[in-house]
Amino acid sequence: MPVAMNDRIEINPRVCHGRPVVRGTRVMVSQILGALSGGDSIEDVLMDYPSLTSEDLSAVFAFAGSLASFEDVPYENMSVAL
C-alpha cells in the first residue's frame, strides 16, 4: 500500500523496492539529491528528468529536510560501539 510522504513523494513497496519516489514516476528522491550533491543544477535535473516539475523538486527538498530534522540526543547519553 503506498504511503504519501507529502503531496508529491510516496513510498510504495511495488515501486523501486519501496524507496521514496516522486509520485507517478520511478524517479527516486535519492537520485535527485545525488545529482544535486554531485554538482548538477536544478535546471540540469529538470532537463535530465523531463517528467519532473519545479514543484516536484520542492517536495523532494521538503522530504529531505524532514528527514534531517531528527531529535537531538545529548552526547553523554550516546553509546558508541568501536
Secondary structure, DSSP 8 states (H G I E B T S, - for coil): --EESSSSEEE-TTSGGG--EETTS--BHHHHHHHHHTT--HHHHHHH-TT--HHHHHHHHHHHHHHH------GGG-----
